[in-house]
């Protein structure tokens, strides 16, 4: 795999090679994690200026790795790269089938992962345009997404699960309003919203919209209620008196 990566680097111009060599260990690690097709996709995004230098792995989830990177102008960006070989594509496909935005869903592993990544980028676009606090989508190709980096100087802001919000009531209200905007304006449901998918800046920013689905999904109401219940559960643990999930649900879908 590293031979493949060296071949890819040889296609880049000399300035880019010099920059990449500064962080060669990071790139060699990436070469061991990702397949050749993914490395070629990263190469194309580097040539477009979307990425210039990678600084390290922010997180490694079940399906994807998220890296801190710089673009051609020296701005921090987040690179989310879905792994082809280890992704649970059968489970991914099950969630894609219920999304009415997709008339047909691929059956092969690579096709499912590409569609999954494309959906996440589309979800980010719709949410961002609706005024929902999410990372600004920048670009995407195949199984690689580029989005706004939520942090300072290459250090990501903490997750809600790790830091108590300064004002729990205000944070809760912002999140419920975001769920409402997501549903009423963007026509989406996050479907996996919890303290694990919210960053504090200190205001909340919702991340990981990979499971986001449209409101016409047969499971839409169930998924919306689950998101609401997750938020209510977390904030009640902090001692906040919240409305009942059923009342919040009724207000959102009315």
JOBELGI-V744524 format. One record per residue. N is the residue number from 1. OMEGA is omega as a letter, one per 20 degrees, with the letter a starting at -180 (NA if undefined). Layout:
# JOBELGI-V744524
<<N OMEGA> <N OMEGA>>
This chain:
# JOBELGI-V744524
<<1 a> <2 r> <3 r> <4 a> <5 r> <6 r> <7 r> <8 a> <9 a> <10 a> <11 a> <12 r> <13 a> <14 a> <15 a> <16 r> <17 r> <18 r> <19 a> <20 a> <21 r> <22 a> <23 a> <24 a> <25 r> <26 a> <27 r> <28 r> <29 r> <30 a> <31 r> <32 a> <33 a> <34 r> <35 a> <36 a> <37 r> <38 r> <39 r> <40 r> <41 r> <42 r> <43 r> <44 r> <45 r> <46 r> <47 r> <48 r> <49 r> <50 r> <51 r> <52 r> <53 r> <54 a> <55 r> <56 a> <57 r> <58 a> <59 r> <60 a> <61 a> <62 a> <63 a> <64 r> <65 r> <66 a> <67 r> <68 a> <69 r> <70 r> <71 a> <72 r> <73 r> <74 r> <75 r> <76 r> <77 r> <78 r> <79 r> <80 a> <81 r> <82 r> <83 a> <84 a> <85 a> <86 r> <87 r> <88 a> <89 r> <90 r> <91 r> <92 a> <93 r> <94 r> <95 a> <96 a> <97 a> <98 a> <99 a> <100 r> <101 a> <102 a> <103 r> <104 a> <105 r> <106 r> <107 a> <108 a> <109 a> <110 r> <111 r> <112 a> <113 r> <114 r> <115 r> <116 r> <117 r> <118 r> <119 r> <120 r> <121 r> <122 r> <123 r> <124 r> <125 a> <126 a> <127 a> <128 r> <129 r> <130 r> <131 r> <132 r> <133 r> <134 r> <135 r> <136 r> <137 a> <138 a> <139 r> <140 r> <141 r> <142 a> <143 a> <144 r> <145 r> <146 a> <147 r> <148 r> <149 a> <150 a> <151 r> <152 r> <153 r> <154 r> <155 a> <156 r> <157 a> <158 r> <159 r> <160 a> <161 a> <162 a> <163 r> <164 r> <165 a> <166 r> <167 a> <168 a> <169 r> <170 r> <171 r> <172 a> <173 r> <174 a> <175 r> <176 r> <177 r> <178 r> <179 r> <180 r> <181 a> <182 a> <183 a> <184 a> <185 a> <186 a> <187 a> <188 r> <189 a> <190 r> <191 r> <192 a> <193 r> <194 r> <195 r> <196 a> <197 r> <198 r> <199 r> <200 a> <201 j> <202 r> <203 a> <204 r> <205 a> <206 a> <207 r> <208 r> <209 a> <210 a> <211 a> <212 a> <213 a> <214 a> <215 r> <216 r> <217 r> <218 r> <219 a> <220 a> <221 r> <222 a> <223 r> <224 r> <225 r> <226 r> <227 a> <228 a> <229 r> <230 r> <231 r> <232 r> <233 a> <234 a> <235 r> <236 r> <237 r> <238 r> <239 a> <240 r> <241 a> <242 r> <243 r> <244 r> <245 a> <246 r> <247 r> <248 r> <249 a> <250 a> <251 a> <252 a> <253 a> <254 NA>>
